[in-house]
Amino acid sequence: MLNNAISLFPSVSVLFCAFLSAAIPWAISRINRSLHQAGDPSWKKDGRSISRSEDAPIGETSVDHSSK
């Protein structure tokens, strides 16, 4: 019974690769965040986050400037 349960678990290499598939992107995002905090100019650090929409041309953002 115990042998059947143990045989259902994935191998060590599969578990290690699964760990790496989460750890590598997490580490890259942490490094990217720290590089941005250290290297972004002051005008980009004002706390506002404007994301570019997928269909906006380069240089335009998803902020609506129209007055209604």
mmCIF file of the N, C-alpha and C atoms, coordinates in Angstrom:
data_MODEL
# 
_entry.id   MODEL 
# 
loop_
_atom_site.group_PDB 
_atom_site.id 
_atom_site.type_symbol 
_atom_site.label_atom_id 
_atom_site.label_alt_id 
_atom_site.label_comp_id 
_atom_site.label_asym_id 
_atom_site.label_entity_id 
_atom_site.label_seq_id 
_atom_site.pdbx_PDB_ins_code 
_atom_site.Cartn_x 
_atom_site.Cartn_y 
_atom_site.Cartn_z 
_atom_site.occupancy 
_atom_site.B_iso_or_equiv 
_atom_site.pdbx_formal_charge 
_atom_site.auth_seq_id 
_atom_site.auth_comp_id 
_atom_site.auth_asym_id 
_atom_site.auth_atom_id 
_atom_site.pdbx_PDB_model_num 
ATOM 1   N N  . MET A 1 1  ? 0.825   -1.191 0.000   1.00 0.00 ? 1  MET A N  1 
ATOM 2   C CA . MET A 1 1  ? 0.000   0.000  0.000   1.00 0.00 ? 1  MET A CA 1 
ATOM 3   C C  . MET A 1 1  ? 0.873   1.261  0.000   1.00 0.00 ? 1  MET A C  1 
ATOM 4   N N  . LEU A 1 2  ? 1.891   1.260  0.863   1.00 0.00 ? 2  LEU A N  1 
ATOM 5   C CA . LEU A 1 2  ? 2.783   2.411  0.935   1.00 0.00 ? 2  LEU A CA 1 
ATOM 6   C C  . LEU A 1 2  ? 3.611   2.540  -0.346  1.00 0.00 ? 2  LEU A C  1 
ATOM 7   N N  . ASN A 1 3  ? 3.992   1.423  -0.923  1.00 0.00 ? 3  ASN A N  1 
ATOM 8   C CA . ASN A 1 3  ? 4.749   1.459  -2.177  1.00 0.00 ? 3  ASN A CA 1 
ATOM 9   C C  . ASN A 1 3  ? 3.916   2.054  -3.303  1.00 0.00 ? 3  ASN A C  1 
ATOM 10  N N  . ASN A 1 4  ? 2.615   1.765  -3.316  1.00 0.00 ? 4  ASN A N  1 
ATOM 11  C CA . ASN A 1 4  ? 1.741   2.342  -4.340  1.00 0.00 ? 4  ASN A CA 1 
ATOM 12  C C  . ASN A 1 4  ? 1.630   3.854  -4.180  1.00 0.00 ? 4  ASN A C  1 
ATOM 13  N N  . ALA A 1 5  ? 1.552   4.319  -2.940  1.00 0.00 ? 5  ALA A N  1 
ATOM 14  C CA . ALA A 1 5  ? 1.453   5.756  -2.692  1.00 0.00 ? 5  ALA A CA 1 
ATOM 15  C C  . ALA A 1 5  ? 2.753   6.460  -3.055  1.00 0.00 ? 5  ALA A C  1 
ATOM 16  N N  . ILE A 1 6  ? 3.883   5.853  -2.740  1.00 0.00 ? 6  ILE A N  1 
ATOM 17  C CA . ILE A 1 6  ? 5.177   6.455  -3.058  1.00 0.00 ? 6  ILE A CA 1 
ATOM 18  C C  . ILE A 1 6  ? 5.399   6.498  -4.563  1.00 0.00 ? 6  ILE A C  1 
ATOM 19  N N  . SER A 1 7  ? 4.919   5.512  -5.283  1.00 0.00 ? 7  SER A N  1 
ATOM 20  C CA . SER A 1 7  ? 5.113   5.495  -6.731  1.00 0.00 ? 7  SER A CA 1 
ATOM 21  C C  . SER A 1 7  ? 4.303   6.581  -7.433  1.00 0.00 ? 7  SER A C  1 
ATOM 22  N N  . LEU A 1 8  ? 3.324   7.170  -6.764  1.00 0.00 ? 8  LEU A N  1 
ATOM 23  C CA . LEU A 1 8  ? 2.530   8.239  -7.363  1.00 0.00 ? 8  LEU A CA 1 
ATOM 24  C C  . LEU A 1 8  ? 3.229   9.594  -7.321  1.00 0.00 ? 8  LEU A C  1 
ATOM 25  N N  . PHE A 1 9  ? 4.202   9.768  -6.430  1.00 0.00 ? 9  PHE A N  1 
ATOM 26  C CA . PHE A 1 9  ? 4.924   11.027 -6.325  1.00 0.00 ? 9  PHE A CA 1 
ATOM 27  C C  . PHE A 1 9  ? 5.881   11.185 -7.514  1.00 0.00 ? 9  PHE A C  1 
ATOM 28  N N  . PRO A 1 10 ? 6.072   12.402 -7.991  1.00 0.00 ? 10 PRO A N  1 
ATOM 29  C CA . PRO A 1 10 ? 7.017   12.618 -9.095  1.00 0.00 ? 10 PRO A CA 1 
ATOM 30  C C  . PRO A 1 10 ? 8.459   12.439 -8.619  1.00 0.00 ? 10 PRO A C  1 
ATOM 31  N N  . SER A 1 11 ? 9.347   12.263 -9.557  1.00 0.00 ? 11 SER A N  1 
ATOM 32  C CA . SER A 1 11 ? 10.760  12.047 -9.217  1.00 0.00 ? 11 SER A CA 1 
ATOM 33  C C  . SER A 1 11 ? 11.378  13.345 -8.695  1.00 0.00 ? 11 SER A C  1 
ATOM 34  N N  . VAL A 1 12 ? 12.568  13.211 -8.142  1.00 0.00 ? 12 VAL A N  1 
ATOM 35  C CA . VAL A 1 12 ? 13.276  14.362 -7.576  1.00 0.00 ? 12 VAL A CA 1 
ATOM 36  C C  . VAL A 1 12 ? 13.604  15.372 -8.672  1.00 0.00 ? 12 VAL A C  1 
ATOM 37  N N  . SER A 1 13 ? 13.983  14.899 -9.834  1.00 0.00 ? 13 SER A N  1 
ATOM 38  C CA . SER A 1 13 ? 14.323  15.829 -10.912 1.00 0.00 ? 13 SER A CA 1 
ATOM 39  C C  . SER A 1 13 ? 13.097  16.617 -11.376 1.00 0.00 ? 13 SER A C  1 
ATOM 40  N N  . VAL A 1 14 ? 11.933  16.008 -11.385 1.00 0.00 ? 14 VAL A N  1 
ATOM 41  C CA . VAL A 1 14 ? 10.707  16.715 -11.751 1.00 0.00 ? 14 VAL A CA 1 
ATOM 42  C C  . VAL A 1 14 ? 10.371  17.758 -10.696 1.00 0.00 ? 14 VAL A C  1 
ATOM 43  N N  . LEU A 1 15 ? 10.510  17.415 -9.432  1.00 0.00 ? 15 LEU A N  1 
ATOM 44  C CA . LEU A 1 15 ? 10.251  18.376 -8.362  1.00 0.00 ? 15 LEU A CA 1 
ATOM 45  C C  . LEU A 1 15 ? 11.245  19.534 -8.403  1.00 0.00 ? 15 LEU A C  1 
ATOM 46  N N  . PHE A 1 16 ? 12.493  19.237 -8.673  1.00 0.00 ? 16 PHE A N  1 
ATOM 47  C CA . PHE A 1 16 ? 13.515  20.279 -8.772  1.00 0.00 ? 16 PHE A CA 1 
ATOM 48  C C  . PHE A 1 16 ? 13.230  21.225 -9.932  1.00 0.00 ? 16 PHE A C  1 
ATOM 49  N N  . CYS A 1 17 ? 12.863  20.684 -11.082 1.00 0.00 ? 17 CYS A N  1 
ATOM 50  C CA . CYS A 1 17 ? 12.539  21.519 -12.246 1.00 0.00 ? 17 CYS A CA 1 
ATOM 51  C C  . CYS A 1 17 ? 11.281  22.350 -11.991 1.00 0.00 ? 17 CYS A C  1 
ATOM 52  N N  . ALA A 1 18 ? 10.315  21.798 -11.285 1.00 0.00 ? 18 ALA A N  1 
ATOM 53  C CA . ALA A 1 18 ? 9.113   22.556 -10.934 1.00 0.00 ? 18 ALA A CA 1 
ATOM 54  C C  . ALA A 1 18 ? 9.469   23.711 -10.015 1.00 0.00 ? 18 ALA A C  1 
ATOM 55  N N  . PHE A 1 19 ? 10.364  23.473 -9.066  1.00 0.00 ? 19 PHE A N  1 
ATOM 56  C CA . PHE A 1 19 ? 10.828  24.543 -8.189  1.00 0.00 ? 19 PHE A CA 1 
ATOM 57  C C  . PHE A 1 19 ? 11.538  25.628 -8.990  1.00 0.00 ? 19 PHE A C  1 
ATOM 58  N N  . LEU A 1 20 ? 12.411  25.220 -9.910  1.00 0.00 ? 20 LEU A N  1 
ATOM 59  C CA . LEU A 1 20 ? 13.132  26.197 -10.728 1.00 0.00 ? 20 LEU A CA 1 
ATOM 60  C C  . LEU A 1 20 ? 12.205  26.997 -11.628 1.00 0.00 ? 20 LEU A C  1 
ATOM 61  N N  . SER A 1 21 ? 11.120  26.381 -12.096 1.00 0.00 ? 21 SER A N  1 
ATOM 62  C CA . SER A 1 21 ? 10.197  27.092 -12.972 1.00 0.00 ? 21 SER A CA 1 
ATOM 63  C C  . SER A 1 21 ? 9.472   28.215 -12.246 1.00 0.00 ? 21 SER A C  1 
ATOM 64  N N  . ALA A 1 22 ? 9.427   28.169 -10.937 1.00 0.00 ? 22 ALA A N  1 
ATOM 65  C CA . ALA A 1 22 ? 8.855   29.266 -10.157 1.00 0.00 ? 22 ALA A CA 1 
ATOM 66  C C  . ALA A 1 22 ? 9.945   30.189 -9.612  1.00 0.00 ? 22 ALA A C  1 
ATOM 67  N N  . ALA A 1 23 ? 11.079  29.629 -9.229  1.00 0.00 ? 23 ALA A N  1 
ATOM 68  C CA . ALA A 1 23 ? 12.128  30.416 -8.586  1.00 0.00 ? 23 ALA A CA 1 
ATOM 69  C C  . ALA A 1 23 ? 12.852  31.341 -9.560  1.00 0.00 ? 23 ALA A C  1 
ATOM 70  N N  . ILE A 1 24 ? 13.092  30.907 -10.770 1.00 0.00 ? 24 ILE A N  1 
ATOM 71  C CA . ILE A 1 24 ? 13.830  31.733 -11.730 1.00 0.00 ? 24 ILE A CA 1 
ATOM 72  C C  . ILE A 1 24 ? 13.040  32.990 -12.116 1.00 0.00 ? 24 ILE A C  1 
ATOM 73  N N  . PRO A 1 25 ? 11.757  32.898 -12.513 1.00 0.00 ? 25 PRO A N  1 
ATOM 74  C CA . PRO A 1 25 ? 11.019  34.141 -12.813 1.00 0.00 ? 25 PRO A CA 1 
ATOM 75  C C  . PRO A 1 25 ? 10.877  35.056 -11.594 1.00 0.00 ? 25 PRO A C  1 
ATOM 76  N N  . TRP A 1 26 ? 10.705  34.471 -10.413 1.00 0.00 ? 26 TRP A N  1 
ATOM 77  C CA . TRP A 1 26 ? 10.604  35.292 -9.202  1.00 0.00 ? 26 TRP A CA 1 
ATOM 78  C C  . TRP A 1 26 ? 11.897  36.056 -8.960  1.00 0.00 ? 26 TRP A C  1 
ATOM 79  N N  . ALA A 1 27 ? 13.023  35.369 -9.097  1.00 0.00 ? 27 ALA A N  1 
ATOM 80  C CA . ALA A 1 27 ? 14.315  36.017 -8.874  1.00 0.00 ? 27 ALA A CA 1 
ATOM 81  C C  . ALA A 1 27 ? 14.569  37.105 -9.915  1.00 0.00 ? 27 ALA A C  1 
ATOM 82  N N  . ILE A 1 28 ? 14.227  36.864 -11.150 1.00 0.00 ? 28 ILE A N  1 
ATOM 83  C CA . ILE A 1 28 ? 14.417  37.866 -12.199 1.00 0.00 ? 28 ILE A CA 1 
ATOM 84  C C  . ILE A 1 28 ? 13.554  39.091 -11.931 1.00 0.00 ? 28 ILE A C  1 
ATOM 85  N N  . SER A 1 29 ? 12.312  38.887 -11.477 1.00 0.00 ? 29 SER A N  1 
ATOM 86  C CA . SER A 1 29 ? 11.454  40.035 -11.187 1.00 0.00 ? 29 SER A CA 1 
ATOM 87  C C  . SER A 1 29 ? 11.975  40.834 -10.001 1.00 0.00 ? 29 SER A C  1 
ATOM 88  N N  . ARG A 1 30 ? 12.524  40.163 -8.994  1.00 0.00 ? 30 ARG A N  1 
ATOM 89  C CA . ARG A 1 30 ? 13.100  40.877 -7.853  1.00 0.00 ? 30 ARG A CA 1 
ATOM 90  C C  . ARG A 1 30 ? 14.333  41.687 -8.279  1.00 0.00 ? 30 ARG A C  1 
ATOM 91  N N  . ILE A 1 31 ? 15.164  41.100 -9.108  1.00 0.00 ? 31 ILE A N  1 
ATOM 92  C CA . ILE A 1 31 ? 16.346  41.814 -9.605  1.00 0.00 ? 31 ILE A CA 1 
ATOM 93  C C  . ILE A 1 31 ? 15.910  43.004 -10.446 1.00 0.00 ? 31 ILE A C  1 
ATOM 94  N N  . ASN A 1 32 ? 14.921  42.814 -11.309 1.00 0.00 ? 32 ASN A N  1 
ATOM 95  C CA . ASN A 1 32 ? 14.416  43.889 -12.154 1.00 0.00 ? 32 ASN A CA 1 
ATOM 96  C C  . ASN A 1 32 ? 13.846  45.021 -11.306 1.00 0.00 ? 32 ASN A C  1 
ATOM 97  N N  . ARG A 1 33 ? 13.087  44.684 -10.275 1.00 0.00 ? 33 ARG A N  1 
ATOM 98  C CA . ARG A 1 33 ? 12.507  45.697 -9.391  1.00 0.00 ? 33 ARG A CA 1 
ATOM 99  C C  . ARG A 1 33 ? 13.603  46.494 -8.687  1.00 0.00 ? 33 ARG A C  1 
ATOM 100 N N  . SER A 1 34 ? 14.632  45.810 -8.185  1.00 0.00 ? 34 SER A N  1 
ATOM 101 C CA . SER A 1 34 ? 15.697  46.529 -7.482  1.00 0.00 ? 34 SER A CA 1 
ATOM 102 C C  . SER A 1 34 ? 16.508  47.394 -8.438  1.00 0.00 ? 34 SER A C  1 
ATOM 103 N N  . LEU A 1 35 ? 16.721  46.940 -9.671  1.00 0.00 ? 35 LEU A N  1 
ATOM 104 C CA . LEU A 1 35 ? 17.420  47.759 -10.653 1.00 0.00 ? 35 LEU A CA 1 
ATOM 105 C C  . LEU A 1 35 ? 16.614  48.999 -11.009 1.00 0.00 ? 35 LEU A C  1 
ATOM 106 N N  . HIS A 1 36 ? 15.291  48.853 -11.125 1.00 0.00 ? 36 HIS A N  1 
ATOM 107 C CA . HIS A 1 36 ? 14.449  50.009 -11.415 1.00 0.00 ? 36 HIS A CA 1 
ATOM 108 C C  . HIS A 1 36 ? 14.439  50.995 -10.252 1.00 0.00 ? 36 HIS A C  1 
ATOM 109 N N  . GLN A 1 37 ? 14.403  50.503 -9.035  1.00 0.00 ? 37 GLN A N  1 
ATOM 110 C CA . GLN A 1 37 ? 14.424  51.401 -7.876  1.00 0.00 ? 37 GLN A CA 1 
ATOM 111 C C  . GLN A 1 37 ? 15.734  52.168 -7.804  1.00 0.00 ? 37 GLN A C  1 
ATOM 112 N N  . ALA A 1 38 ? 16.819  51.532 -8.179  1.00 0.00 ? 38 ALA A N  1 
ATOM 113 C CA . ALA A 1 38 ? 18.118  52.184 -8.093  1.00 0.00 ? 38 ALA A CA 1 
ATOM 114 C C  . ALA A 1 38 ? 18.408  53.076 -9.296  1.00 0.00 ? 38 ALA A C  1 
ATOM 115 N N  . GLY A 1 39 ? 17.869  52.735 -10.467 1.00 0.00 ? 39 GLY A N  1 
ATOM 116 C CA . GLY A 1 39 ? 18.300  53.427 -11.667 1.00 0.00 ? 39 GLY A CA 1 
ATOM 117 C C  . GLY A 1 39 ? 17.293  54.301 -12.361 1.00 0.00 ? 39 GLY A C  1 
ATOM 118 N N  . ASP A 1 40 ? 16.015  54.264 -11.984 1.00 0.00 ? 40 ASP A N  1 
ATOM 119 C CA . ASP A 1 40 ? 15.028  55.094 -12.653 1.00 0.00 ? 40 ASP A CA 1 
ATOM 120 C C  . ASP A 1 40 ? 15.236  56.558 -12.302 1.00 0.00 ? 40 ASP A C  1 
ATOM 121 N N  . PRO A 1 41 ? 15.025  57.453 -13.263 1.00 0.00 ? 41 PRO A N  1 
ATOM 122 C CA . PRO A 1 41 ? 15.135  58.877 -12.956 1.00 0.00 ? 41 PRO A CA 1 
ATOM 123 C C  . PRO A 1 41 ? 14.019  59.324 -12.015 1.00 0.00 ? 41 PRO A C  1 
ATOM 124 N N  . SER A 1 42 ? 14.212  60.476 -11.394 1.00 0.00 ? 42 SER A N  1 
ATOM 125 C CA . SER A 1 42 ? 13.274  60.936 -10.367 1.00 0.00 ? 42 SER A CA 1 
ATOM 126 C C  . SER A 1 42 ? 11.882  61.176 -10.931 1.00 0.00 ? 42 SER A C  1 
ATOM 127 N N  . TRP A 1 43 ? 11.763  61.577 -12.187 1.00 0.00 ? 43 TRP A N  1 
ATOM 128 C CA . TRP A 1 43 ? 10.437  61.840 -12.744 1.00 0.00 ? 43 TRP A CA 1 
ATOM 129 C C  . TRP A 1 43 ? 9.647   60.551 -12.961 1.00 0.00 ? 43 TRP A C  1 
ATOM 130 N N  . LYS A 1 44 ? 10.296  59.419 -12.963 1.00 0.00 ? 44 LYS A N  1 
ATOM 131 C CA . LYS A 1 44 ? 9.587   58.148 -13.073 1.00 0.00 ? 44 LYS A CA 1 
ATOM 132 C C  . LYS A 1 44 ? 9.228   57.578 -11.707 1.00 0.00 ? 44 LYS A C  1 
ATOM 133 N N  . LYS A 1 45 ? 9.746   58.146 -10.633 1.00 0.00 ? 45 LYS A N  1 
ATOM 134 C CA . LYS A 1 45 ? 9.512   57.644 -9.290  1.00 0.00 ? 45 LYS A CA 1 
ATOM 135 C C  . LYS A 1 45 ? 8.425   58.415 -8.557  1.00 0.00 ? 45 LYS A C  1 
ATOM 136 N N  . ASP A 1 46 ? 7.554   59.132 -9.264  1.00 0.00 ? 46 ASP A N  1 
ATOM 137 C CA . ASP A 1 46 ? 6.569   59.965 -8.591  1.00 0.00 ? 46 ASP A CA 1 
ATOM 138 C C  . ASP A 1 46 ? 5.392   59.174 -8.034  1.00 0.00 ? 46 ASP A C  1 
ATOM 139 N N  . GLY A 1 47 ? 5.371   57.877 -8.194  1.00 0.00 ? 47 GLY A N  1 
ATOM 140 C CA . GLY A 1 47 ? 4.317   57.050 -7.607  1.00 0.00 ? 47 GLY A CA 1 
ATOM 141 C C  . GLY A 1 47 ? 3.168   56.748 -8.531  1.00 0.00 ? 47 GLY A C  1 
ATOM 142 N N  . ARG A 1 48 ? 3.091   57.450 -9.650  1.00 0.00 ? 48 ARG A N  1 
ATOM 143 C CA . ARG A 1 48 ? 2.013   57.170 -10.597 1.00 0.00 ? 48 ARG A CA 1 
ATOM 144 C C  . ARG A 1 48 ? 2.438   56.031 -11.504 1.00 0.00 ? 48 ARG A C  1 
ATOM 145 N N  . SER A 1 49 ? 1.520   55.143 -11.743 1.00 0.00 ? 49 SER A N  1 
ATOM 146 C CA . SER A 1 49 ? 1.801   54.012 -12.622 1.00 0.00 ? 49 SER A CA 1 
ATOM 147 C C  . SER A 1 49 ? 0.860   54.087 -13.814 1.00 0.00 ? 49 SER A C  1 
ATOM 148 N N  . ILE A 1 50 ? 1.412   54.399 -14.965 1.00 0.00 ? 50 ILE A N  1 
ATOM 149 C CA . ILE A 1 50 ? 0.616   54.470 -16.188 1.00 0.00 ? 50 ILE A CA 1 
ATOM 150 C C  . ILE A 1 50 ? 1.064   53.320 -17.074 1.00 0.00 ? 50 ILE A C  1 
ATOM 151 N N  . SER A 1 51 ? 0.147   52.423 -17.336 1.00 0.00 ? 51 SER A N  1 
ATOM 152 C CA . SER A 1 51 ? 0.508   51.279 -18.166 1.00 0.00 ? 51 SER A CA 1 
ATOM 153 C C  . SER A 1 51 ? 0.092   51.544 -19.606 1.00 0.00 ? 51 SER A C  1 
ATOM 154 N N  . ARG A 1 52 ? 0.881   51.047 -20.506 1.00 0.00 ? 52 ARG A N  1 
ATOM 155 C CA . ARG A 1 52 ? 0.585   51.192 -21.918 1.00 0.00 ? 52 ARG A CA 1 
ATOM 156 C C  . ARG A 1 52 ? -0.387  50.097 -22.319 1.00 0.00 ? 52 ARG A C  1 
ATOM 157 N N  . SER A 1 53 ? -1.442  50.487 -22.987 1.00 0.00 ? 53 SER A N  1 
ATOM 158 C CA . SER A 1 53 ? -2.391  49.474 -23.439 1.00 0.00 ? 53 SER A CA 1 
ATOM 159 C C  . SER A 1 53 ? -1.795  48.735 -24.627 1.00 0.00 ? 53 SER A C  1 
ATOM 160 N N  . GLU A 1 54 ? -2.298  47.575 -24.880 1.00 0.00 ? 54 GLU A N  1 
ATOM 161 C CA . GLU A 1 54 ? -1.740  46.719 -25.931 1.00 0.00 ? 54 GLU A CA 1 
ATOM 162 C C  . GLU A 1 54 ? -1.922  47.332 -27.317 1.00 0.00 ? 54 GLU A C  1 
ATOM 163 N N  . ASP A 1 55 ? -3.032  48.043 -27.550 1.00 0.00 ? 55 ASP A N  1 
ATOM 164 C CA . ASP A 1 55 ? -3.302  48.540 -28.886 1.00 0.00 ? 55 ASP A CA 1 
ATOM 165 C C  . ASP A 1 55 ? -2.875  49.996 -29.066 1.00 0.00 ? 55 ASP A C  1 
ATOM 166 N N  . ALA A 1 56 ? -2.300  50.635 -28.058 1.00 0.00 ? 56 ALA A N  1 
ATOM 167 C CA . ALA A 1 56 ? -1.866  52.016 -28.179 1.00 0.00 ? 56 ALA A CA 1 
ATOM 168 C C  . ALA A 1 56 ? -0.558  52.073 -28.952 1.00 0.00 ? 56 ALA A C  1 
ATOM 169 N N  . PRO A 1 57 ? -0.414  53.058 -29.819 1.00 0.00 ? 57 PRO A N  1 
ATOM 170 C CA . PRO A 1 57 ? 0.851   53.211 -30.533 1.00 0.00 ? 57 PRO A CA 1 
ATOM 171 C C  . PRO A 1 57 ? 1.974   53.563 -29.569 1.00 0.00 ? 57 PRO A C  1 
ATOM 172 N N  . ILE A 1 58 ? 3.201   53.401 -30.019 1.00 0.00 ? 58 ILE A N  1 
ATOM 173 C CA . ILE A 1 58 ? 4.352   53.689 -29.175 1.00 0.00 ? 58 ILE A CA 1 
ATOM 174 C C  . ILE A 1 58 ? 4.337   55.169 -28.816 1.00 0.00 ? 58 ILE A C  1 
ATOM 175 N N  . GLY A 1 59 ? 4.527   55.458 -27.553 1.00 0.00 ? 59 GLY A N  1 
ATOM 176 C CA . GLY A 1 59 ? 4.530   56.834 -27.083 1.00 0.00 ? 59 GLY A CA 1 
ATOM 177 C C  . GLY A 1 59 ? 3.198   57.249 -26.479 1.00 0.00 ? 59 GLY A C  1 
ATOM 178 N N  . GLU A 1 60 ? 2.144   56.513 -26.746 1.00 0.00 ? 60 GLU A N  1 
ATOM 179 C CA . GLU A 1 60 ? 0.844   56.830 -26.173 1.00 0.00 ? 60 GLU A CA 1 
ATOM 180 C C  . GLU A 1 60 ? 0.545   55.829 -25.068 1.00 0.00 ? 60 GLU A C  1 
ATOM 181 N N  . THR A 1 61 ? -0.180  56.291 -24.057 1.00 0.00 ? 61 THR A N  1 
ATOM 182 C CA . THR A 1 61 ? -0.529  55.431 -22.939 1.00 0.00 ? 61 THR A CA 1 
ATOM 183 C C  . THR A 1 61 ? -2.027  55.222 -22.903 1.00 0.00 ? 61 THR A C  1 
ATOM 184 N N  . SER A 1 62 ? -2.472  54.423 -21.955 1.00 0.00 ? 62 SER A N  1 
ATOM 185 C CA . SER A 1 62 ? -3.893  54.110 -21.860 1.00 0.00 ? 62 SER A CA 1 
ATOM 186 C C  . SER A 1 62 ? -4.664  55.118 -21.016 1.00 0.00 ? 62 SER A C  1 
ATOM 187 N N  . VAL A 1 63 ? -4.070  56.279 -20.747 1.00 0.00 ? 63 VAL A N  1 
ATOM 188 C CA . VAL A 1 63 ? -4.740  57.319 -19.975 1.00 0.00 ? 63 VAL A CA 1 
ATOM 189 C C  . VAL A 1 63 ? -5.699  58.057 -20.884 1.00 0.00 ? 63 VAL A C  1 
ATOM 190 N N  . ASP A 1 64 ? -6.929  58.262 -20.434 1.00 0.00 ? 64 ASP A N  1 
ATOM 191 C CA . ASP A 1 64 ? -7.937  58.957 -21.209 1.00 0.00 ? 64 ASP A CA 1 
ATOM 192 C C  . ASP A 1 64 ? -7.825  60.446 -20.940 1.00 0.00 ? 64 ASP A C  1 
ATOM 193 N N  . HIS A 1 65 ? -7.473  61.235 -21.957 1.00 0.00 ? 65 HIS A N  1 
ATOM 194 C CA . HIS A 1 65 ? -7.294  62.672 -21.793 1.00 0.00 ? 65 HIS A CA 1 
ATOM 195 C C  . HIS A 1 65 ? -8.529  63.457 -22.219 1.00 0.00 ? 65 HIS A C  1 
ATOM 196 N N  . SER A 1 66 ? -9.562  62.797 -22.630 1.00 0.00 ? 66 SER A N  1 
ATOM 197 C CA . SER A 1 66 ? -10.754 63.507 -23.081 1.00 0.00 ? 66 SER A CA 1 
ATOM 198 C C  . SER A 1 66 ? -11.554 64.008 -21.891 1.00 0.00 ? 66 SER A C  1 
ATOM 199 N N  . SER A 1 67 ? -12.166 65.157 -22.057 1.00 0.00 ? 67 SER A N  1 
ATOM 200 C CA . SER A 1 67 ? -13.025 65.690 -21.001 1.00 0.00 ? 67 SER A CA 1 
ATOM 201 C C  . SER A 1 67 ? -14.473 65.491 -21.374 1.00 0.00 ? 67 SER A C  1 
ATOM 202 N N  . LYS A 1 68 ? -15.209 64.872 -20.481 1.00 0.00 ? 68 LYS A N  1 
ATOM 203 C CA . LYS A 1 68 ? -16.607 64.567 -20.769 1.00 0.00 ? 68 LYS A CA 1 
ATOM 204 C C  . LYS A 1 68 ? -17.514 65.407 -19.942 1.00 0.00 ? 68 LYS A C  1 
# 
